[in-house]
Amino acid sequence: MNSFFKFLFVIRGYPMKKADEQLKFIHSLPDEKRSVYQMEKAFEIFEFHKANNPHYNSWLGKNAKSKIWQDIPIFTKKDLQVPLDKRLSKGYSKKNVFLNRTSGSTGVPLYFSKDKFAHAISWAVVNHRFSQHGIKYGSDLQARFYGMPLEGPKHYIELLKDFLARRVRFKVNSMAVSGMDEMLNQFKTKRFGYANGYTSSLVLFAKHAIDKGISVKSICPSLKVVFPTSEVMDEKDRKVIEQGFGVSVVNEYGAAEVDLIAFDDLDQDWIVNNETLFIELLDENNQPVEPGKEGRVIITSLYNKSMPFIRYEVGDYAVASSKRKGSYTVLNKVTGRTNQIIDLPSGNRAGGLTFYYVAKAVLSKGGIITEFLIKQIKKDEFILEYVAKREFNEDQKKAFNTALDKYLEPGLKTQFIKKEFIKRTKSGKLTHFINMIE
């Protein structure tokens, strides 16, 4: 991370030096002591929230006296569906924490907070992982394949953040051939160090380069690596991205409300973050699964004192390898969160995560929606299934359709269906977009 980018964090009250020192201390621990330290931090954060977070303590009930880790109940997004100020621990308010929201990629959107040290050490881990692959965050120019709000204050905030972090953002809600040709032109004229973005968008762009008979590296020699994120990447996707971009692909897996969860090392082993997280893979009876078996991803955020993420179920399933790298667990794969492509009448295509920005037209902190699922049944027709305290009124339906026009294209139709619950996939995953045309 360059010094100017780090300075911007410091002047906003984030203790970056302290976070770097803590990470160095963790890395200095011998492998056999790392897991002991990790378990100590897990119990420490549990005791903190039990004493300082009224909502969490009330939710625990009789389990508040748990002395055995496995007796602490599993926490979910639904357990956090109360107003934000009621979820914050004592001593924390909206004014002294980092605030953000999840994309709703699991179908359950969530506003969350991190205290400033927790956010700072999250960045320290990100910087450490990127630097292993020769990338200096905030210095090397990033080609960013992400969505963003198209108007309002948040649009300009994202533009400012892109400027300060040296990011050039490509519009992933417009992946037509002409749009991707323009993206290629930008790679010809700018010295990008790396690309980062939604897996489905990177795959589409890589296929476009392959169709042109080129690799992105051939027209942008400064490009070093590609970091897919937010959506599951399988080996077929990796090979397409590697061929189309002409550089190595580093697999990233994270959840905004907790942290970076796993990241490829130089050997392409997908190592799990044990610096800031304690991660468990459990079966349906909350028992640990063996390596090679699929389990629910359960995470404890070791440093976030502003809001409890303790034995928190992120909504994904994963499989761990029997292989270990020192103190690190290695993941084989993550199931779920794969976002399909939206095919539109005009021939344009967009990534499923575009619906995050569409849904923001009707989502609010007050939480009218607690879960949602969008199904594409025709190229010009969608069904929005939602769980809420009340049905959408005409203004909310109009707002949703207006957002569809803006982020996708005009003339699309939506059916609105209020549900008591959203049906999960066979794997138990609650996704937010399904293309049912095929």
C-alpha positions in Angstrom: 0.0 0.0 0.0 1.5 3.3 -1.0 2.2 5.9 1.7 -0.3 8.4 0.4 -3.1 5.9 0.4 -2.2 4.8 3.9 -2.0 8.5 5.0 -5.7 8.9 3.9 -6.6 6.1 6.4 -4.6 7.6 9.2 -6.1 11.1 8.9 -9.6 9.4 9.2 -8.6 7.8 12.5 -7.6 4.3 11.3 -4.5 3.0 13.3 -2.6 1.6 10.3 0.8 1.4 12.1 -0.7 -0.5 15.0 -2.4 -2.9 12.6 0.8 -3.5 10.7 2.6 -4.2 14.0 -0.1 -6.6 15.1 0.1 -8.5 11.8 3.9 -8.8 12.1 3.5 -10.2 15.6 1.0 -12.8 14.3 3.4 -13.8 11.5 6.2 -14.1 14.0 4.4 -16.8 16.0 5.6 -20.4 15.4 3.1 -22.5 13.6 2.3 -24.6 16.7 1.5 -21.4 18.7 -0.6 -19.7 15.9 -3.7 -21.9 16.5 -3.5 -21.5 20.3 -3.3 -17.7 19.9 -6.2 -17.8 17.4 -8.4 -19.7 19.9 -7.5 -17.3 22.7 -8.6 -14.3 20.5 -11.8 -16.1 19.6 -12.8 -16.5 23.2 -11.6 -13.0 24.0 -13.9 -11.4 21.4 -16.8 -13.7 22.5 -16.4 -12.5 26.1 -16.1 -8.9 24.9 -19.4 -8.9 23.0 -21.1 -10.9 25.7 -20.3 -8.1 28.1 -20.6 -5.1 25.8 -23.2 -5.9 23.2 -26.8 -6.0 24.6 -28.3 -7.4 21.4 -25.8 -10.3 21.3 -26.0 -11.1 25.0 -29.8 -11.1 24.8 -29.7 -13.4 21.8 -27.3 -15.8 23.5 -29.7 -16.2 26.4 -28.8 -19.3 28.4 -25.8 -19.9 26.1 -24.1 -16.8 27.5 -22.3 -19.0 30.1 -20.7 -21.2 27.4 -17.2 -22.3 28.2 -16.8 -24.7 25.4 -16.4 -23.2 21.9 -18.7 -25.7 20.2 -21.5 -24.8 22.7 -21.7 -21.2 21.4 -24.7 -21.1 19.0 -24.3 -20.3 15.3 -25.1 -16.6 14.4 -26.7 -15.7 11.0 -27.6 -12.7 9.0 -31.2 -13.0 10.1 -30.0 -12.6 13.7 -28.6 -9.2 12.7 -31.8 -8.0 11.1 -32.4 -5.2 13.7 -31.7 -1.5 13.4 -27.9 -0.8 13.2 -27.7 1.3 16.3 -29.2 -1.6 18.3 -26.5 -4.0 17.0 -23.5 -1.8 18.0 -21.5 -2.6 21.1 -21.1 -0.1 24.0 -18.8 2.7 23.1 -19.5 2.5 19.4 -21.7 4.7 17.2 -22.1 5.4 13.5 -19.7 8.3 14.0 -16.7 6.2 15.1 -16.9 3.0 13.1 -16.5 1.9 9.5 -19.9 1.4 7.9 -20.8 -0.7 4.8 -23.3 -3.1 3.5 -23.0 -6.6 1.9 -24.0 -7.0 -1.7 -26.8 -9.3 -0.9 -25.2 -12.0 -3.0 -26.5 -14.7 -0.6 -29.9 -13.2 -0.9 -29.8 -11.5 2.6 -28.5 -7.9 2.4 -26.9 -6.6 5.6 -25.6 -3.3 6.9 -22.6 -3.8 9.2 -19.9 -2.0 11.0 -16.2 -2.6 11.9 -14.3 -0.7 14.5 -11.4 1.2 13.1 -8.7 -1.1 14.3 -10.5 -4.1 12.8 -10.9 -2.3 9.5 -7.2 -1.3 9.6 -5.9 -4.8 10.2 -8.2 -6.1 7.4 -6.4 -3.7 5.0 -3.1 -4.9 6.4 -3.9 -8.5 5.5 -5.1 -7.4 2.0 -1.9 -5.5 1.5 0.2 -8.5 2.6 -1.6 -10.8 0.2 -1.4 -8.5 -2.8 2.3 -7.8 -2.1 3.1 -11.5 -2.3 2.1 -11.3 -6.0 4.1 -8.2 -6.7 1.3 -5.7 -6.4 1.5 -2.6 -4.4 -2.1 -1.6 -3.6 -2.7 2.1 -4.3 0.4 2.4 -6.5 -0.1 -0.1 -9.3 -3.0 0.9 -11.6 -6.0 -1.3 -11.2 -8.5 -2.3 -14.0 -11.6 -2.6 -11.9 -14.5 -4.8 -13.2 -17.0 -3.8 -10.6 -20.5 -2.3 -10.5 -21.2 1.0 -8.9 -24.1 3.4 -8.2 -24.8 5.4 -11.4 -25.9 8.6 -9.7 -26.2 10.5 -6.4 -23.6 11.1 -3.7 -22.4 7.5 -3.6 -21.6 7.6 -7.3 -19.2 10.5 -6.7 -17.8 8.9 -3.6 -16.9 5.8 -5.6 -15.3 7.9 -8.3 -13.2 9.7 -5.6 -12.2 6.4 -4.1 -11.2 5.1 -7.5 -9.1 8.2 -8.1 -7.3 7.9 -4.7 -6.7 4.1 -5.1 -5.6 4.4 -8.7 -8.5 2.4 -10.2 -10.0 2.6 -13.6 -13.6 1.2 -13.4 -15.2 -0.6 -16.2 -19.0 -0.8 -16.5 -19.8 -4.5 -15.9 -23.5 -3.8 -16.5 -22.7 -3.2 -20.1 -20.7 -6.1 -21.5 -21.7 -5.8 -25.2 -19.1 -6.3 -27.8 -18.7 -2.5 -28.5 -18.3 -1.9 -24.7 -15.6 -4.6 -24.5 -13.8 -3.2 -27.5 -13.6 0.2 -25.7 -12.2 -1.7 -22.6 -9.5 -3.2 -24.8 -8.6 0.3 -26.1 -8.1 1.4 -22.5 -5.7 -1.5 -21.9 -3.7 -0.3 -25.0 -3.3 3.2 -23.6 -2.9 2.7 -19.9 -0.2 1.0 -17.8 -2.4 -1.4 -15.8 -0.6 -3.4 -13.2 -3.5 -5.8 -12.4 -7.2 -6.5 -12.9 -9.7 -7.1 -10.2 -13.4 -7.8 -10.4 -16.4 -10.1 -10.7 -15.5 -13.5 -12.0 -18.3 -13.6 -14.6 -17.3 -10.2 -16.0 -13.6 -11.2 -16.2 -14.6 -14.4 -18.0 -16.7 -12.5 -20.6 -13.9 -10.0 -21.2 -11.3 -12.8 -21.5 -13.4 -14.7 -24.0 -13.8 -11.4 -26.0 -10.0 -11.1 -26.1 -9.6 -14.7 -27.2 -12.2 -14.2 -30.0 -10.0 -11.2 -31.1 -7.0 -13.6 -31.3 -5.1 -11.7 -28.6 -4.3 -11.7 -25.0 -4.7 -8.5 -22.8 -1.0 -8.9 -21.8 0.0 -8.6 -25.5 -1.5 -5.1 -25.7 -0.8 -4.1 -22.1 2.7 -5.4 -21.2 2.6 -3.9 -17.7 -0.2 -6.2 -16.6 1.0 -8.7 -14.0 -2.0 -10.6 -12.5 -5.8 -10.9 -12.3 -7.7 -11.2 -9.1 -11.3 -12.5 -9.6 -13.6 -11.9 -6.6 -17.2 -11.9 -5.4 -18.3 -14.9 -7.4 -17.1 -18.5 -7.4 -14.4 -19.3 -9.9 -13.9 -22.9 -11.1 -11.0 -24.3 -13.0 -12.6 -23.7 -16.3 -13.1 -20.1 -15.5 -9.5 -19.8 -14.4 -8.2 -21.2 -17.6 -10.3 -18.9 -19.7 -9.1 -15.8 -17.7 -5.5 -17.0 -17.9 -5.7 -17.4 -21.7 -7.6 -14.2 -22.4 -5.5 -12.0 -20.1 -2.2 -13.8 -20.6 -1.2 -13.5 -16.9 -1.6 -15.6 -13.8 -4.9 -15.7 -11.9 -5.1 -15.4 -8.2 -8.3 -16.7 -6.6 -9.8 -14.5 -3.9 -12.6 -15.4 -1.5 -14.1 -13.0 1.0 -17.2 -11.6 2.7 -17.4 -7.9 3.2 -18.8 -8.1 6.7 -16.0 -10.2 8.0 -12.8 -10.1 5.9 -10.7 -11.7 3.2 -11.4 -15.4 3.8 -9.0 -17.2 1.4 -6.4 -16.1 -1.1 -4.1 -18.0 -3.5 -0.4 -18.0 -2.6 2.4 -18.2 -5.1 1.8 -22.0 -5.5 -1.9 -21.4 -6.2 -2.8 -23.0 -2.9 -5.9 -21.3 -1.6 -4.8 -20.5 1.9 -7.3 -19.5 4.6 -6.9 -16.3 6.6 -6.0 -17.3 10.1 -4.6 -13.8 11.0 -7.9 -12.0 11.6 -10.5 -14.9 11.4 -11.2 -18.2 12.9 -12.9 -20.3 10.3 -14.9 -23.6 10.8 -16.5 -25.9 8.3 -19.5 -27.6 9.9 -22.1 -30.1 8.8 -25.9 -29.6 9.3 -25.5 -30.8 13.0 -22.8 -28.2 13.6 -20.1 -30.8 13.8 -16.7 -30.2 12.0 -16.4 -31.9 8.6 -13.3 -33.9 7.6 -11.0 -32.6 4.8 -12.6 -33.4 1.4 -16.1 -33.1 2.8 -18.4 -30.1 2.1 -19.3 -27.9 5.1 -21.0 -24.7 6.0 -18.6 -21.8 6.3 -18.7 -20.4 9.9 -16.5 -17.4 10.7 -15.5 -15.6 13.9 -14.0 -12.1 13.3 -11.3 -11.9 15.9 -10.9 -8.1 16.1 -14.2 -6.5 15.3 -15.5 -5.1 18.6 -18.2 -2.8 17.2 -20.4 -5.7 16.0 -20.4 -9.4 16.8 -19.5 -11.9 14.1 -19.0 -14.9 16.3 -19.6 -18.4 14.8 -21.3 -16.4 12.0 -22.7 -18.3 9.0 -21.8 -16.4 5.9 -24.1 -18.5 3.6 -21.5 -20.5 1.7 -20.3 -24.1 1.6 -16.7 -25.0 1.2 -14.4 -28.0 1.0 -11.0 -28.0 2.8 -7.9 -29.9 1.5 -6.1 -32.5 3.6 -3.0 -30.4 2.6 -1.8 -27.7 5.0 0.7 -24.8 4.4 2.4 -24.3 7.8 -0.4 -23.1 10.1 -2.8 -22.4 7.2 -5.7 -24.5 6.1 -6.0 -24.9 2.3 -9.4 -24.7 0.6 -10.2 -26.9 -2.3 -13.3 -25.1 -3.4 -16.3 -22.9 -2.4 -19.8 -23.8 -3.6 -22.5 -21.1 -3.9 -22.4 -17.4 -4.8 -22.0 -18.2 -8.5 -23.7 -15.4 -10.3 -25.1 -16.2 -13.7 -25.1 -13.9 -16.7 -28.2 -11.8 -17.5 -29.1 -12.0 -21.2 -31.1 -9.1 -22.4 -33.3 -8.5 -25.5 -30.8 -6.1 -27.1 -28.1 -8.7 -27.1 -26.3 -7.0 -24.2 -25.2 -9.1 -21.3 -24.5 -8.3 -17.6 -23.3 -10.0 -14.5 -25.8 -11.2 -11.9 -24.3 -8.9 -9.3 -25.8 -6.0 -11.2 -29.0 -6.8 -9.4 -27.3 -5.6 -6.2 -27.5 -2.1 -7.5 -31.0 -2.6 -8.9 -32.2 -3.9 -5.5 -30.7 -0.9 -3.8 -33.6 1.1 -5.3 -35.9 -0.4 -2.7 -33.6 -1.7 0.0 -33.3 0.6 3.0 -31.6 0.6 6.5 -35.1 0.2 7.9 -35.1 -3.2 6.2 -38.3 -3.5 4.2 -36.6 -6.5 2.5 -34.9 -9.2 4.6 -34.3 -11.6 1.8 -34.7 -11.5 -2.0 -34.3 -13.7 -5.1 -34.5 -12.4 -8.7 -35.4 -14.9 -11.4 -35.1 -14.3 -15.1 -37.9 -16.1 -16.9 -37.6 -14.4 -20.3 -35.1 -12.1 -21.8 -37.3 -9.2 -21.0 -39.1 -10.5 -17.9 -38.0 -11.0 -14.3 -39.6 -12.2 -11.0 -38.6 -10.5 -7.8 -39.4 -12.8 -4.8 -39.0 -11.0 -1.5 -39.5 -11.5 2.2 -40.7 -8.4 3.9 -43.0 -7.1 6.6 -45.4 -5.6 4.0 -46.0 -5.8 0.3 -44.3 -3.3 -2.1 -46.4 -0.3 -2.8 -46.7 1.1 -6.3 -43.9 3.7 -5.7 -41.5 0.9 -4.7 -42.4 -1.2 -7.7 -41.8 1.9 -9.9 -38.5 2.6 -8.3 -37.4 -1.0 -8.9 -38.4 -0.9 -12.6 -36.8 2.5 -13.0 -33.5 1.1 -11.7 -33.9 -1.8 -14.2 -34.1 0.7 -17.0 -31.0 2.5 -15.8 -28.7 -0.3 -14.9 -29.8 -2.8 -17.6 -32.0 -1.4 -20.4 -35.5 0.0 -20.9 -38.6 -2.2 -21.6 -38.0 -4.9 -19.0 -40.9 -6.2 -17.0 -41.0 -7.4 -13.4 -43.5 -9.5 -11.4 -43.4 -8.9 -7.6 -44.1 -11.8 -5.3 -44.1 -11.5 -1.6 -43.0 -14.7 0.1 -42.9 -16.1 3.6 -39.5 -17.5 2.9 -37.1 -17.9 0.0 -36.4 -21.5 -1.1 -32.8 -22.5 -0.9 -30.9 -24.5 -3.5 -30.2 -28.2 -3.0 -26.9 -27.3 -1.4 -28.7 -25.1 1.1 -27.5 -21.9 -0.6 -29.6 -18.8 -0.7 -28.6 -17.0 -3.9 -29.9 -13.7 -5.2 -30.2 -14.3 -9.0 -31.1 -17.3 -11.1 -31.3 -17.3 -14.9 -34.1 -19.7 -15.6 -34.2 -19.2 -19.4 -31.8 -22.1 -20.0 
